[in-house]
Amino acid sequence: MPSLAPPQLTDVAVKVERRLTDLVAEQSGVWASFDGRLAEAVDELGSVLSSGGKRLRAAFCYWGWHGRRHGPGGGLGFGSPCDESVVVDAGAAFELLQAFALIHDDIMDDSATRRGRPTVHVSQARRLTAEGWQGEARRFGEGVAILVGDLSHAYADQLMGSAPDAARRIWDELRIELNLGQYLDLRSAAAGQLDGDTALRVSTFKSALYTIVRPLQLGASLDGPAGEGLLALLERYGRPLGRAFQLRDDLLGVLGDEVTIGKPVGDDLREGKPTELAAVAIDRADPAQARLLAGIGRRDLSAGDVAAIVGVLQDTGAVGEINNRITGLVSEAIDVAADLPFDHESKGALVALAEYVAARNS
């Protein structure tokens, strides 16, 4: 399986990144013409958008559109076929929504870095101190980050302005699902609810639906309402693959390279995030191992504490079990891809993306 991003992802990413760069440059100029201070928030958002990201949601949106457009009978029963620029705008909207989610998530998790750079709330807190401004640095930093995240959400919504009603309904639903999934994640971590059912429910809303199912369904709806059969097939492909995406994230969060993933390894353990990885280990742990796993959710875990917990995750076979689940889920998604009423190129793209999701290292 490929660990490097396939061309079906990178080609879409180039188009989307160009759109995002143009949007930030345009909006920065507009607001700077009123007051240079207003453009600072837009430029900060631009820094977040240019710091990296896989652009997976944009790619799934694109191939959902391409597959329906070019599949057998493509064009039959469509509303008004849209220009590719509408699809690129939708992909850029997904990236802006992701930036909104990550900026706010970093505040909630008190994360210091994201993609190898200081998080927005941290960099803005440092700015207040460096400038000698008044007020509490942490409060200022978090306040600015919330606003920059909200600005990203507003621009995302603006880019969806030309989407047809069918796509817009999916867009509205996925935003609700994303926020409720984040709430459940936050609440479960605070309550110490690390069971497998909770982990699966969180991953369904935060990854399976938001990352893969809804982008695919939205892309397929950009030329008009997609049939219920197609929407259901896309969900059958996207749910297992989205779960595999989250499981890979969970493994990277404890076993990944900090430079590659762009954030400290072990943060998920300190935050007490409900994961299937932790749930499997807890179910299999002996009393001594259980005492170590009880430290999950402690903010003061040292590097040694994290290493000891990771050792338990490996010794209980939880890591191996999660890898096996990823393999099975990706195979399930690839099997469904063969049944989609898409052209050969689009099916191949979805297979390549599935393999990438399983093997990625960041």
N, C-alpha and C positions, 0 to 999 in steps of 0.2 A: 504493500500500500504506500502511496506517495506521502512524504512528509512536507514536500514543497507544495505551495499553492498551485493548482492546475491552471492552465490558460483560461478555462471557462470561468474562473474566479478573477484572475488578474486582468483580463481584458475588460470585464465589467467594472472592476475597481478603478481602472484608469479613467474611464468616462465619468464615473461618479465623483472621483476626486477632483477632476477638472471642473465639474459643476459646483462642487463645494467651494473650491478656491475662487471661482468667479463670483459666487454669491457673497462670500466674506469680503472680497475686495470691493464689490459694488456697495454693499451695505455699510462698510467702514467709511467709504467716501461720502455716502449720503449723510450719515450722522455726524461726520467730522465737519461737514459744511455748516451744521448748526452750532456744534460745540465739540471741540476735540476730545473732551472728557467722555462724551457719549460713545465715541468710537472705541474707547478702551475696552468696553465689555464685548463688543463684536470681535475685536482683535484677540481677546483672551479666548473666546470661543474658537476662533481660527487656529490658535495654537493647539487646542485640544484636538480639533479635527485633523490637523496635519501631523499629529504625533504618532500615527499608526492606526492599526485596526485591520481586521481581515476582510471587511465589507461582505461578509457572508449573506447577510439579510438582503442586501442589494442584489447579489448574485442569484439567490433563490427567487426573488421577485422578477428579475430579468428572464430567467429560464422558464418561469411559470407563464410569462407573457409570450415568449418565443415558442414554447411548446404548443400552446393553444393556437397561436397564429399560424404555425407551419405544420401542424399535425394533419392527419387525414381529414379532409373536409374543412381544412382551415379557412376561415373567412365566412363559412356558412352560418347564418343565424346571428352574426355579430351585430352589435349596435352600430357605432361609428368607429372603425378601426383607427387607433390612435397613432400618432407619430412616435418614433423611438425617443424623442426628447421627453415625452410624458413618462415613459418607463424610467429614463435616467433620473428625472425629477423624483419619481417615487422611490428609487433606490437611494438618492441623496436624502430624502425625507427619513428613510429608515436609519441612515447613519446619524442624522441630527437627533432623532429620537433616542438612539443608542447613546449619543454623547450626553443628552439630558439625563438618561438613566444612570450612566456611570458617574457623572459629576455629583449627583445627589447620593448615589450609593457610597461614594468615597466619603462623603460627610457622615452618613449613618455609620459606616464602618471605621471612621477615624483613620482612613488610610493615608499614608504619607506620600506614596508614589503610585503612579499609574503610567504604564508604558515607558518606564524608565525616566519619567520627569516628575517633579513635585506636583501633587494634586492641586486643583484650583484653590481650594480653601487654605491649603498650606502656603502656597506661593503668595496669595493675597494677604494672609496674616503676616508673612515676612515683609511684605511691602509696607504695611502700616508702620511696622517697627522701623524699617529702614528710612521711611520718609519723615519719621518723627510726628506722625499724626496722632490725634486724640482717640481715646477709646480703647477697648479691649481687643487685642490682635485676633484672638480666636473667634470672637463674635463677628468682627468685621470680615474675616476671611470666609467664614461660613455664610454670612449674609450675601457677600458678593458671589460666591459659588452657587447659591440657590438661584440668584437672579440670572447668572450666566446659563445655568441649566434651563431655567424657564424660557430664556431667550432662544435657546436651541430648540425647545419644544415648539415655540411660536413659529420659528422659521420652517420647521418640519411640517407643521399644519399648513403654512402658506404654500409650500411646494406641492401639497396634495390638492390645491385649489382647482386644478384642471382635471382631476380624476373623475370618472363617472360615478354615479350614485352607488353602483354595486361594489366598486372598490372602496369608496368612502365608508360604506357601512362596515366593511372588514377592518378598515383603518381605525374607526371609532371603537370597535369591539376589542381590538388588540391592545389599544392604549389602556382600556379598563383592566384587561387581563394582566397586563404588565404591572400596573400599580398594585392590584390586589395580590399578585404573586410576590411582589416585593414586600408588601405588608406581612404576608404569611411567613416569609423568610425571616423578617425582622422579629416578629412575634415568637416564632418557634425557637429561634436562637435565644431570646431572652428567657423563655420558659424552659429551656433545656430539653426541648422535645426533639430527640434525635432518632426517632423510630423511622423505619423504612417507608411506611405509608406517608408520613409527613414529607420526607425527602422526595418521594416520587411526585407528590402533589405540587410541591414547590417547583421541581424541575419541569413539570408539565406546563405551568404558566410562565415561568421565567425563561425557559429554553425551548421546549418542544413547540409550543404554539407561537411564541414571539419570534423565535429565531428562524424557524423553518416553515411551519404549517401556514401561518398567516401571510408571510411574504409570498409564498408560492400561490396561495389562493388569491391574494390581492393582484399579483401579476397576471394571473389567468383571467381576472375580472376587468382588466384595463380596457378591453375592447367591448365591454358589455357583460351582462350577467352570465356567469358560468353555470352550467347545469349542476344539480345536486350530486349526480353521479361523479362528475369530475372533481368537485370539491371534496367529496368523501374519499376518493382515491388519493388525492394530494395529502389529505390528513393521514391516511394509512401509511403513506411514505414518510411523512414528516414527523409523526409522533415518535416512532422508534428511533429515528435518526436524531431528533431533538434530545431525546433521553440520552443517546450515546454521546452527543455533544456535551451535555452536562456532566456525564460520568467522566469523560476525558478531562474536563475542567477540574473536577474534583481531584483526579490523580495529579494533574499538573500543580494544583494548589499545595500539595504536600511533597511531591517528588520532582517537580520541575526545576529548571535552572532559573535563578532569579533574574539574570540578565536577559534571558530569552523571553520569559513571561512578563517582565517589566514591573513586577511587584514582589514584596518579600514572601518567600515560601513560609508557610505556617500561619499566615494571617487567617485563613479559613478556620483553623483549629482554635485560634485565640478568640475569634468572633463566635464560635459555637454554631457554625452553619450546619443545618440539617443536610446530611449527604447519605447516599446509599452506601458509600464507602465506610463511613463511621457506623452506620446501622449494622452492616454485616459483621464488622469487628466486635461490636458490643454483644451481638448475639452469640458469637463464638468464643468470647474471652473467658479465660479462667479467672479466679479471684484476683490474682496478682496483676494480670493484664487489665482487668476491669478497674482496678484502682488507678492505673495510669490513664486509662481512657476517661475517667471521671474528671480529668483536668481539662478536657475539651470545653471551651467557653471561658477559660480564665484568661483575662487580658495580660496577665503578668507572666505568661509562659516564657521561659528562657529558651534559647536555642537548644540547650540540652534537653529540656522538657519536650520540645517539639520532636527532637530526634528520637526520644524514648517512645513517644506516641506513634510516630511513623514506624518504628520497629515493631510495635504491636500490630499495626495495620498490615504489615508484611507477614509477621509470624502467624497470625490467625488465618492467613490465606485470603484476607479481604481484598488485597491488591490484585491477586490472581483472579478472584471471582469477578471483580469489576472489569478487568480486561476481557474475561470470557463473555460477560454481558455485552460489552461494547461490540465484540466480534459478532455475536448473535443478532444484536439489534441492527447493525449495519447491513448484515446479510438479509434481514427481513425487509429493510427499506429498499435494497437493490432489487429484490424479487418483485416488489410492488412497482418499481420504476418500469419494469418490463411490460406491465399491464396498462401503463398510461397511454392514452390516445394522442401521443406526441410523435413528432418526427424523430428520426434516428439521431440527429445531432443533439437535440434537447434531452433525449433519454441518456445519451452518452455523457452529457454535461452533469446530469443528476447522479449518475453512477460515480463520476470522477469527484464530485463534491462530497458524496457520501464517504468515499474512501479517504478523502482529505480530512473530513471531520474526525474519522477514527484514528488517524495517524499523526495529526498535527502536534507540534511541540510548543505552541504558544497560544 
